[in-house]
Amino acid sequence: RTVGRVFAKAMAYFLFFSTLALIVGMIVAHVVQPGAGMNINPAELDQTAVHSYVEKSHDLTLVGFLMDIIPKTLVSAFVDGNILRCCSSRCCSASRWPRWARRASRS
């Protein structure tokens, strides 16, 4: 019963502040108008600069994405420049931390 109340309060808190953040963001974007003075025509931009990124995004499947999150080694997660690999390796090692701490306290 108390778990349900805590869940309901947490959900209401999340929904309220998420909606508030969206509204504030929309107001700020309307007032500041980012990119308004750049005067860029997208048709005139060089598309070869982003061509490799577009190909990578079309080639990536769900299984490929999930396998791409897992780093080959612990060091490669930080060297490759893929932030998802860094986060996943840190989460995996953080989940092992309580076991390491218990094992260290026993000895």
PLY file of the C-alpha trace (Angstrom):
ply
format ascii 1.0
element vertex 107
property float x
property float y
property float z
element edge 106
property int vertex1
property int vertex2
end_header
0.00 0.00 0.00
2.76 2.46 0.87
4.71 1.31 -2.18
1.77 2.27 -4.35
1.61 5.72 -2.79
5.32 6.29 -3.22
5.08 5.13 -6.85
2.14 7.44 -7.52
3.95 10.41 -5.97
7.13 9.65 -7.91
5.20 9.32 -11.16
3.31 12.57 -10.55
6.59 14.32 -9.70
8.21 12.98 -12.87
5.31 13.93 -15.13
4.94 17.39 -13.62
8.59 18.36 -13.86
9.07 16.76 -17.30
6.14 18.78 -18.60
7.45 21.90 -16.90
10.90 21.39 -18.48
9.32 20.98 -21.92
7.28 24.14 -21.51
10.26 26.16 -20.29
12.38 24.81 -23.17
9.75 25.77 -25.72
9.44 29.27 -24.28
13.22 29.77 -24.25
13.53 28.48 -27.82
10.76 30.85 -28.93
12.36 33.85 -27.22
16.02 33.15 -28.10
15.36 31.67 -31.58
18.62 29.76 -32.00
19.96 29.76 -35.56
17.69 32.59 -36.72
20.51 34.81 -38.01
22.57 32.14 -39.75
20.91 32.54 -43.20
21.86 29.05 -44.40
20.18 27.28 -47.28
20.27 23.51 -46.56
20.19 22.72 -50.29
23.57 24.44 -50.77
25.39 22.53 -48.00
28.02 19.89 -48.82
26.35 16.52 -48.27
29.52 14.44 -48.62
30.59 15.44 -45.11
27.68 13.55 -43.53
27.39 10.75 -46.10
29.38 8.24 -44.02
27.20 8.90 -40.94
24.03 8.40 -42.95
25.32 5.06 -44.28
26.23 3.91 -40.77
22.77 4.77 -39.47
21.03 2.83 -42.25
23.25 -0.23 -41.78
22.67 -0.47 -38.02
20.01 -2.95 -36.89
18.69 -3.54 -33.39
21.01 -6.50 -32.83
23.92 -4.54 -34.28
23.14 -1.63 -31.97
22.99 -3.84 -28.88
26.24 -5.60 -29.85
27.86 -2.20 -30.49
27.18 -1.16 -26.88
29.36 -3.96 -25.52
33.04 -2.96 -25.67
35.67 -5.39 -26.90
37.98 -4.56 -23.97
37.69 -2.27 -20.98
40.22 0.15 -22.46
38.63 0.19 -25.94
35.44 1.58 -24.42
37.28 4.82 -23.64
39.56 4.91 -26.70
36.95 4.46 -29.44
34.99 7.57 -28.51
31.65 5.78 -28.19
29.97 7.15 -25.06
27.51 4.24 -24.82
30.41 1.83 -24.50
31.88 3.92 -21.68
28.56 3.99 -19.82
27.92 0.27 -20.25
31.40 -0.71 -19.07
31.07 1.57 -16.02
27.65 0.14 -15.19
28.95 -3.41 -15.45
31.92 -2.72 -13.21
29.73 -0.75 -10.78
27.37 -3.69 -10.47
30.33 -5.82 -9.42
31.51 -3.29 -6.81
29.43 -4.61 -3.86
30.95 -8.08 -4.33
34.45 -6.67 -4.43
33.79 -4.61 -1.30
32.43 -7.60 0.62
35.33 -9.76 -0.44
37.82 -7.08 0.61
36.17 -6.60 4.01
36.39 -10.33 4.76
40.13 -10.49 4.28
0 1
1 2
2 3
3 4
4 5
5 6
6 7
7 8
8 9
9 10
10 11
11 12
12 13
13 14
14 15
15 16
16 17
17 18
18 19
19 20
20 21
21 22
22 23
23 24
24 25
25 26
26 27
27 28
28 29
29 30
30 31
31 32
32 33
33 34
34 35
35 36
36 37
37 38
38 39
39 40
40 41
41 42
42 43
43 44
44 45
45 46
46 47
47 48
48 49
49 50
50 51
51 52
52 53
53 54
54 55
55 56
56 57
57 58
58 59
59 60
60 61
61 62
62 63
63 64
64 65
65 66
66 67
67 68
68 69
69 70
70 71
71 72
72 73
73 74
74 75
75 76
76 77
77 78
78 79
79 80
80 81
81 82
82 83
83 84
84 85
85 86
86 87
87 88
88 89
89 90
90 91
91 92
92 93
93 94
94 95
95 96
96 97
97 98
98 99
99 100
100 101
101 102
102 103
103 104
104 105
105 106
